[in-house]
Amino acid sequence: MQSETRISKGHQVVVPAQIRKRHRLDPGDVLVWEDRGNEIRVVPRKRLTREDITGIVSFPADAVELKRRAQRGGK
């Protein structure tokens, strides 16, 4: 699937509706832009679900380290 958008005067872009729906992107979701030299790749950052979080906590736990792991999407 290929789509096009234009960059606005304010340097904003719109994610095409079919891509938003297919990848379940909602307002507030984060897109990561990767500069690969001659191309740019845009990837949605994985949202954490309740299932992702289950098993992250082990006691005794360091709250700061747990937060860092959760933000990186790690377990």
C-alpha positions in Angstrom: 0.0 0.0 0.0 1.3 3.4 -0.9 -0.1 6.8 0.1 1.0 10.4 -0.2 0.7 13.5 2.0 2.0 17.0 1.7 4.0 18.9 4.4 2.0 21.9 5.5 3.5 25.4 6.0 3.7 24.5 9.7 5.7 21.4 8.8 2.9 19.1 9.7 1.8 15.9 7.9 -1.4 13.9 8.0 -1.4 10.2 8.4 -3.7 8.8 5.6 -7.0 7.4 7.0 -6.5 3.9 5.6 -3.1 3.6 7.4 -4.5 5.1 10.7 -7.3 2.5 10.6 -5.1 -0.5 9.6 -2.6 0.2 12.4 -5.2 1.5 14.9 -3.5 4.9 15.3 -5.2 7.4 17.6 -4.6 11.0 18.6 -1.7 11.0 21.0 0.0 7.9 19.6 3.7 8.4 18.9 5.4 7.9 15.5 9.1 7.3 15.4 10.9 8.8 12.4 14.1 6.9 11.3 16.5 8.7 8.9 18.1 5.9 6.9 20.3 8.0 4.6 18.4 8.0 1.3 15.0 7.2 2.9 12.8 8.0 5.9 10.9 5.3 7.7 8.0 6.2 10.0 7.1 3.5 12.6 4.4 3.6 15.3 5.9 3.1 18.7 4.3 0.1 20.3 1.6 1.0 22.9 1.9 -0.9 26.1 -1.2 -3.1 27.0 -2.1 -4.7 30.2 -0.7 -7.9 28.9 2.7 -6.2 28.1 2.9 -4.9 31.6 2.1 -8.2 33.3 5.3 -9.8 34.5 7.5 -6.6 34.4 7.3 -6.2 38.2 9.5 -8.4 40.3 9.9 -7.7 44.0 11.9 -6.1 45.4 11.6 -3.6 42.6 13.3 -0.3 41.7 10.6 2.0 40.5 12.9 4.1 38.3 14.3 1.0 36.5 10.8 -0.4 36.1 9.6 2.9 34.5 12.6 2.9 32.1 11.9 -0.7 31.1 8.2 0.0 30.5 9.1 3.1 28.3 11.4 1.0 26.2 8.8 -1.7 25.8 10.9 -4.3 27.6 10.0 -6.8 30.1 
